[in-house]
Amino acid sequence: MMSDAPVPAAQARRVRTGALVGLVCLAALTGILLPLRDHVSLASVILLYLVAVVITAIAGGLAVSLAAAVAANLLINFFFVPPYHTFRVASGDNVITLVVSISVAITVSVAMDLAARQRAAAARTGVEAALLARISAEPAAAGSTESLLTRVRQTLRMDAAALVETDESGKDHVVAQSGRSLTGQPVLTVPAAAGLKLVVEGPEIFAPDPRFLVRIAAASARVLQAERLAAEAAQARELAEIDRLRSALLAAVGHDLRTPLAGIKAGVSSLRDPDLQLGPGEQAELLATIEESADRMADLVENLLAMSRLQAGALSVDARPIALDEVVAAAMLHQPEPGASVTVDVSDDLPLAYADPGLLERVVANLIANAVHHCPPGTPILVTAAATEDTVELRVVDHGPGILPADRDRVFAPFQRLGDRTTTGGLGLGLAIARGFTEAMDGTLTASDTPGGGLTVTVGLPRAQPPAVGGGIDR
């Protein structure tokens, strides 16, 4: 329930200010008119004193203006109505004039006070409507409740505003707040929802609008609930993504790791079988199969470890100025298919890129391997590079089947093979690792169409800063 509040200090200051204004106006007006009373009509005097009452009403409110109206009538009667310097009225007309004047003064005071209250109410209603409209228009996001409470606190000119939730044991917990911490001495406590209440602390509030406070409390509860639902939805999406990755990992392990394991097992079993009479050529072929299967398994495990480091944020980056032609040459040495039609056209006079050479070598090797794997045998693949004002760009260009525009973001997701169901295609981590490594080096990796058909993957890396005068980097 809302607590009753006395007149705040601001209201008391207004009363004191109005009393001072009324006293000064009446005293000054009396001092000015007194020497002129034989030349100024009583009606003019009453109108001038009425102006003073109006000014007092504007400055101090109803109570002060009523007191000023009575005081003005007494001053008029004492100084300007014969017989002078007495409150006795000789003429009946003057009695009517004084009665009418004080009635008019009181009426004007009441009217001014009502007008002031209506203006204040209209201004407050406008602020409240604007606040409620803004609350309704803004989407729920992290920090929305604190932002709302900040606006409530500023609108009510409070020191603190908080949403307090009561648990099943009856204990209160602050779930969101703005301003200083609660002291346990609330100015207002408004029910917001089941188990929730809006608590504000600060200066006393005079005549708060209970409907507005109830709406604000209900809006605060709705925003908190929406924020919690958004957090739960984000957590559900994260869990769904984790579940998808886990399912993809299990499927990949079931298909891609089983194949090299089966090759190793079959080769070793054949070599150890005493009943098989294997010649030197057959033994060498089985050993080559075992070695190839072990290499494939090592690559798969290395990809899994690389992806785990990326997702855990534990990737170590040692960026420094490097030459792209040297990195590409090193990446070409690790290609599993040396007979692929890969052409390298990377000039040795390009500006240096700022990157980690080991990570970049892995990026280039993965991109070339991906192009070789998805292109028909004999399809030319071009590795080229160019420099812009701020970056050095490396492109791997193929003329294979390409990728649909709708799939260009999906292809960089972990365990994504876009319909590839073969057991020789790996875990679908190559492009995901390439993008992760590139972004870890403050670079970009994008896919686009190759003119004439195919896919072009572009790696953009920051250019190395030129050496300081007197220093240099040997190339």
Buried (B, 14 or more C-beta within 10 A) or exposed (E): EBEEBEEBEEBEEBBEBBBBBBBEBBEEBBEEBEEEBEEBEBEEBBEBBBEBBBBBBBBBBBBBBBBBBBBBBBBBBEBBBEEEEEEEBEEEEBEEBBEEBBEBBBEBBBBBBEEBEEEEEEEBEEBBEEBBEEBEEEEBEEEBBBBBBBBBBEBBEBBBBBBBBEEEEEEBEEBBBBBEEBEEEBBBBBBBBEBBBBBBBBBBBEEBBEEBBBBBBBBBBBBBBBBEEBEEEEEEEEEEEEEEBEEBBEEBEEBBBEBBBEBBEBBEEBBEEEEEEEEEEEBEBBEEBBEBBBEBBEBBEEBBEBBEBBBEEEBEEEBEBBBBBBBBBBBBEBBEEEEBBBEBEBEEEBBBBBBBBBBBBBBBBBBBBBBBBBBEEEBEBBBBBBBEEEBBBBBBBBBBEBBEEEBBEEBBBBBBBEEEEEEEBBBBBBBBBBBBBBEBBEBBBBBBEBEEEBBBBBBBBBBBEEEEEEEEEEE
